[in-house]
Amino acid sequence: MQSAAEVHQQSIVIDGLIIANWGRELFEDMRRGGLTAANCTVSVWEGFQATVNNIAEFNRHYREHGDLIRPVRTTADILKAKEEGRTGIILGFQNAHAFEDQLGYVEIFKQLGVGIVQMAYNTQNLVGTGCYERDGGLSGFGREVVEEMNRVGIMCDLSHVGAKTSEEVILASKKPVCYSHCLPAGLKDHPRNKSDEELRFIAEHGGFVGVTMFAPFLKNGINSTIDDYVEAIGYVLDLVGEDAIGIGTDFTQGHDQNFFEWLTHDKGYARRLTRFGEIINPEGIRTIGDFPNLTEALLRHGYSPRLAEKIMGGNWVRVLKDVWGE
């Protein structure tokens, strides 16, 4: 019988969403957690120029911390990261705002290494509507953006996107789309959580669900434990099946209150959208370095090593390979 440590060690471990305070300390914690790759947010409210600046900063991180991290443009890069004992960085957006009104920017960002883009972040943009306001659906420009993302190989993410816009992106996209970091409304009713119908719908259309552990959206809030998180994984698994599920923690490690003020105001400065209150990750997986505890918890709850490996990252590799056109 394999130990949890052995299963974790041999797994491709992928976090479908991290929006942390990037730096050496964080990258060292990724190594501690045995993280093979992660979708790392480089754009939320930023426009084109500020997002390019954020990517330039990541290029500096690759140079200065190359012993710990490497860029990911293909799934082969993810497998190389595993071999090298480094963490592969997939650059991602949590808002299509950085595309501005220029369809040509989609391909430019792909060439800069961006692999996943969320269509909207909580509110309306030129593409569609976020989950915190009346949902007008996917715009005409948004349809062009989805088509272009399909063409160049960027995954459409719908985690913070309204239900109507999400449905229309799922139907418009010729490639699998994802909720990279979400939780089921069946366990806690919250505007950011997805209904059973929404979770089934994305899976039935070839899509993918990354289950988050963001405590305010979990059933027991900041009193949640890693077992509450495994319960949420099990709930989603029953709806979407064992091939369409993975991890997307939404770790905000190392950020201060100013960051959350920026995040929770429309465009970073305008009306307040939400209050998270206190943010404490579930007991047992407080930091990225605690990732091995998740493999252990899955096995403890009766998951087979094979299924644990699929959830921990194997499924992400398969779906990204399809979207990235490999």
LINFENLIN-V934442 format. One record per pair of residues at least 12 apart in sequence whose C-alpha atoms are under 6 Angstrom apart, sorted by sequence separation. I is the first residue (numbers start at 1). J is the second residue. If there is no record, write none. Layout:
I/J ; I/J
//
This chain:
42/54 ; 127/139 ; 127/142 ; 72/88 ; 69/86 ; 71/88 ; 72/89 ; 68/86 ; 69/87 ; 70/88 ; 71/89 ; 72/90 ; 69/88 ; 159/179 ; 19/40 ; 156/177 ; 157/178 ; 158/179 ; 159/180 ; 13/35 ; 14/36 ; 16/38 ; 17/39 ; 18/40 ; 19/41 ; 92/114 ; 155/177 ; 157/179 ; 159/181 ; 13/36 ; 14/37 ; 15/38 ; 16/39 ; 91/114 ; 92/115 ; 95/118 ; 96/119 ; 159/182 ; 12/36 ; 14/38 ; 92/116 ; 93/117 ; 94/118 ; 95/119 ; 96/120 ; 92/117 ; 93/118 ; 95/120 ; 95/121 ; 94/121 ; 135/162 ; 137/164 ; 138/165 ; 137/165 ; 183/211 ; 131/160 ; 178/207 ; 180/209 ; 181/210 ; 182/211 ; 183/212 ; 130/160 ; 131/161 ; 176/206 ; 177/207 ; 178/208 ; 179/209 ; 180/210 ; 181/211 ; 182/212 ; 130/161 ; 131/162 ; 176/207 ; 178/209 ; 179/210 ; 181/212 ; 188/219 ; 130/162 ; 187/219 ; 129/162 ; 210/245 ; 208/244 ; 209/245 ; 210/246 ; 211/247 ; 212/248 ; 213/249 ; 128/165 ; 203/240 ; 208/245 ; 210/247 ; 211/248 ; 212/249 ; 116/154 ; 118/156 ; 122/160 ; 210/248 ; 115/154 ; 116/155 ; 117/156 ; 118/157 ; 121/160 ; 200/239 ; 73/113 ; 117/157 ; 118/158 ; 200/240 ; 120/161 ; 36/82 ; 37/87 ; 40/90 ; 42/92 ; 43/93 ; 44/94 ; 47/97 ; 48/98 ; 36/87 ; 37/88 ; 38/89 ; 39/90 ; 40/91 ; 41/92 ; 42/93 ; 44/95 ; 47/98 ; 35/87 ; 36/88 ; 37/89 ; 38/90 ; 39/91 ; 40/92 ; 41/93 ; 39/92 ; 226/282 ; 225/282 ; 226/283 ; 222/280 ; 224/282 ; 225/283 ; 226/284 ; 246/311 ; 215/281 ; 245/311 ; 181/248 ; 180/248 ; 243/315 ; 175/323 ; 16/180 ; 153/323 ; 153/324 ; 45/267 ; 45/268 ; 16/247 ; 17/248 ; 15/247 ; 16/248 ; 17/249 ; 18/250 ; 19/251 ; 20/252 ; 15/248 ; 17/250 ; 18/251 ; 19/252 ; 20/253 ; 21/254 ; 21/255 ; 33/288 ; 33/289 ; 32/289 ; 33/290 ; 30/288 ; 33/291 ; 29/288 ; 30/289 ; 29/289 ; 8/295 ; 4/296 ; 11/309 ; 13/312 ; 14/313 ; 13/313 ; 12/313
//
